[in-house]
């Protein structure tokens, strides 16, 4: 299932820090591979339901439902939640998730979650590859909560 409108207003956090998604009004099953590239299903911008700043660029061209579009929106949510961080690894995670080119984004939500978990637990993140920061630039303790 692809939500297609992951935004701050459609994301709730409970008292025990569980994240809940709401408003599945435009959610739909994932399109078959390659279908998103078929612009014959393109519609007028007025017929598309999207939230500027959170909708993947390809959503402006097509109403296709892809996991990649939700990954883009998750990257934009992270960017909104953590605007003033100075962590190169987190910057790289957000940049990969919210890349303009869908082929550059994380291939799955699990891959994005894996890098976020690694970052939070001060382990190497895959997005950095061999470019892990030298020790003086890496925090020696876990990053802890994602709130300020």
N, C-alpha and C positions, 0 to 999 in steps of 0.2 A: 504494500500500500504506500502511495506517495501522498504526503499531506498537501504539498503545493502552496502553503501559506504559513511557513514557520516564521513567526514574528514575535517580538516581545509581548504583544497583546494576546497572542494565542499560546503563550507558554506560562504555566503557573508553577510555583514552587511551594510545596507543602511545608508545614512546620518541621517535619523530619528530613527536609531537603530533597524529597522526591520530586522529580520533574513530571508534570502532567501537561499533555497537549490537549487543547480544546479547539473547537470550530473546525470540524472535518467537512464543512459544507462543499468545498471544491476538491476534496481528496478523491483519488481514484486509483485503480490498480495500475501497477507499473506497465508502461508500454513495452511491447516486444523490442528486443535489441534492433537498433537501426531505424526504428519507427520515428524516433525524435529527429533524425536527420532528414526525414521526408517532409519537405515544406509544402507539399500539396495539401497538408492538413492545416496550413497556416490560416489564421483568422485575422480579422481586423483588430487593431489594438483595443478598440472599444469593447470587443466581445471577450477579451481576456480578463480574468480576475487575478490580479497580482498586486503586491504591495511594493511600491518603489523603494529601492534601497535594500530590499531583502529578496526580491525575485531574481532568479538567475537570468543572465542576459538572453539566453535562448528562449526563455519564457515570453519575451517581448515579441518573438517571431512565430511562436507556435504554442499550441495548448497541450503539447505532449507532456506526459507524466513520466519523469525519470528520477531515479534515486539521486543522480548527479545534481539535479536542480535543488533537491532538499539538502544535499551536502553543502551546496553554495549558501543556502539560507542559514544553515547551522554555522558556517564560517562567519557570516555577517552578524549572527546573534552573539557569537564569541567576541567579535570586534566591538560590539555595542556594550557587552558586559564588562570587558576588560580594556577600556580605551587608553589608559595611561600607564600600561605596563612597559617595562624596559627589558624584557626577556627575549633574546634572539630566537630561542627555540619556539616560544609561544607565537612570536611574530611569524615564523616559518609555518607553523601549523595553521594559523589563521589564513595566511596567504595561499597555502595549498588548497584548503577547503573552499576558499572564495575566489579561486582563479577564474578569470574570464573564460578560458578554454576548458570545457568539460573534461577533455582528455588529460588535463594536468591535475585535476582534483583527485582527492582520495577515491579509490574505486568502490569502496563500501563505507557505510556508516561505522561498521566494526573497526575498519582501519583507522578512521578518524578517532574513534573512542580509544583505540589502543595507544595512539600517540598522546592523547590527552592524559590517559592513565599513566603512561611512562613519564610524561612531563611532571605530573603531580607528584609522582613517587621518586623524582630525581634520577630517573633512568634514561638512557639514550632514546631519542625519538627517531623513528625511521625517516622522517622528512629531512633530517639533517644529514643523513647518510654518513660519509666519512668526515663531514665538516663539523663534528662535535666541537663545541667551544673549549679552549684550553681551560684547565682547572681554575685559574684565578677568576674566570668570568662565570663559572658555574656555581650556583648556590650550593652550599654544603649540606643544607637541610631540605626536607620536603617542602614543596611550595605551599602546601596547606590549602585553605579555602580559596575559592575563586572570587570571593567578594573582597571589597576594600575594607 
